[in-house]
């Protein structure tokens, strides 16, 4: 059955196609922050659960090979952004939602999204289109959505990435990465995330996510209780001998 373009992004991306092949890769736990393209300083970003899943074999990592050089990837993004600007200049009727989607190909979706992050987000969305994802659209936080899946914004932590993967029906998501296919990690200011990885969490990890969800719920309940006890007196005012004692 042919794959049908559904959104305005699908239609723009249809003019920029290339071949993608997905291959399993073996990575070390310390590479996870680079695989998901975590923003610096990445040592401050949580990755303990992702490392544990990788070590136990419950996290599968695959690379999406495009056979494009970095300069060719840049050219693909430039072509999409030029098409987006031309589309926005057209005078025929367009919905506000479509305008936002196309505008976000060249403008930031959130306050702290740099020009490089915009380009990397566009590249990841374009790679997803060429993998076969349809119904592609952005949200105001810089996440990419499609029929049956979503990615995190550019630069999220490894633990956030696995949370997003787990929330999807297939327990799967994609990330735009600093890690090259040969294992080299690109360094330096302004480094680009031109490599795409797919992360899949095994269903055997269900107990881990259920336990983590309970811990989060308990923390939220504790915070609410703390706010209540901090703002409302819990003892009668004469417990310590009246107002004079309390004021002293």
Residue pairs with C-beta under 8 A, 6 or more apart in sequence:
3 132
3 134
4 134
5 11
5 14
5 134
6 134
6 135
6 147
7 101
7 134
7 135
7 136
7 137
8 87
8 98
8 101
8 102
9 101
9 102
9 105
9 125
9 129
9 136
9 137
9 138
10 129
10 134
10 135
10 136
12 80
12 83
12 84
12 87
12 102
12 105
13 80
13 125
13 126
13 129
13 130
13 136
14 129
15 79
15 83
16 76
16 79
16 80
16 126
17 129
17 130
18 66
18 67
18 68
18 76
18 130
19 66
19 67
19 130
20 64
20 65
20 66
20 127
20 130
20 131
21 64
21 65
21 67
22 62
22 63
22 64
22 65
22 131
22 198
23 62
23 63
23 65
24 60
24 61
24 62
25 61
25 62
25 63
25 181
25 197
26 61
27 35
27 54
27 61
27 179
27 183
29 51
29 54
29 55
31 179
31 183
31 185
32 47
32 50
32 51
32 54
32 158
33 42
33 45
33 47
33 157
33 158
34 42
34 177
34 178
34 179
34 185
35 61
35 158
35 175
35 177
35 179
35 197
35 199
36 50
36 152
36 156
36 157
36 158
36 161
36 175
36 177
36 197
36 199
37 120
37 154
37 155
37 175
37 176
37 177
37 178
37 193
38 45
38 47
38 155
38 156
38 157
38 158
39 45
39 154
39 155
39 156
42 157
45 156
45 157
45 158
45 159
46 157
46 158
46 159
46 160
47 157
47 158
47 159
48 159
49 159
49 162
49 208
49 212
50 59
50 158
50 159
50 161
50 162
51 158
52 208
53 59
53 162
53 201
53 202
53 205
53 208
54 61
57 202
58 201
58 202
58 204
58 205
58 208
59 162
59 199
59 200
59 201
59 202
59 205
60 199
60 200
60 201
60 202
61 197
61 198
61 199
62 197
62 198
62 200
63 181
63 195
63 196
63 197
63 198
64 127
64 131
64 174
64 196
64 197
64 198
65 181
66 73
66 127
66 130
66 196
68 76
70 192
70 194
73 123
73 194
74 119
74 192
74 194
76 123
76 126
77 119
77 122
77 123
77 126
80 105
80 122
80 126
81 105
81 106
81 119
81 122
84 102
84 103
84 105
84 106
85 106
87 102
88 99
88 102
88 103
101 137
101 138
104 138
105 118
105 122
106 118
107 118
108 114
108 117
108 118
108 142
109 121
109 138
109 139
109 140
109 141
109 142
109 153
110 140
110 141
110 142
110 153
113 121
113 142
113 153
113 154
116 190
116 192
117 142
117 154
117 155
119 192
120 154
120 176
120 192
120 193
120 194
121 138
121 142
121 144
121 153
121 154
121 176
123 176
123 193
123 194
123 196
124 144
124 151
124 154
124 174
124 175
124 176
124 193
124 196
125 136
125 138
125 144
127 174
127 176
127 196
128 136
128 144
128 146
128 151
128 174
129 136
131 174
133 146
133 147
133 149
134 146
134 147
135 145
135 146
135 147
136 144
136 145
136 146
137 144
137 145
137 146
138 144
138 145
139 145
141 153
142 153
142 154
143 150
143 151
143 152
143 153
144 150
144 151
148 168
148 169
148 170
149 168
149 169
149 170
149 172
149 173
150 164
150 168
150 173
151 164
151 173
151 174
151 175
152 160
152 161
152 164
152 173
152 175
154 176
154 193
156 164
161 173
161 175
161 199
162 199
162 201
164 173
165 171
165 172
165 173
165 199
165 200
165 201
166 201
166 205
166 209
170 200
171 200
171 201
171 202
171 203
172 198
172 199
172 200
172 201
173 198
173 199
174 196
174 197
174 198
174 199
175 196
175 197
175 199
176 193
176 194
176 195
176 196
177 193
177 195
177 196
177 197
178 185
178 186
178 191
178 193
178 195
179 185
179 195
179 197
180 186
180 195
181 195
186 192
237 243
237 246
240 246
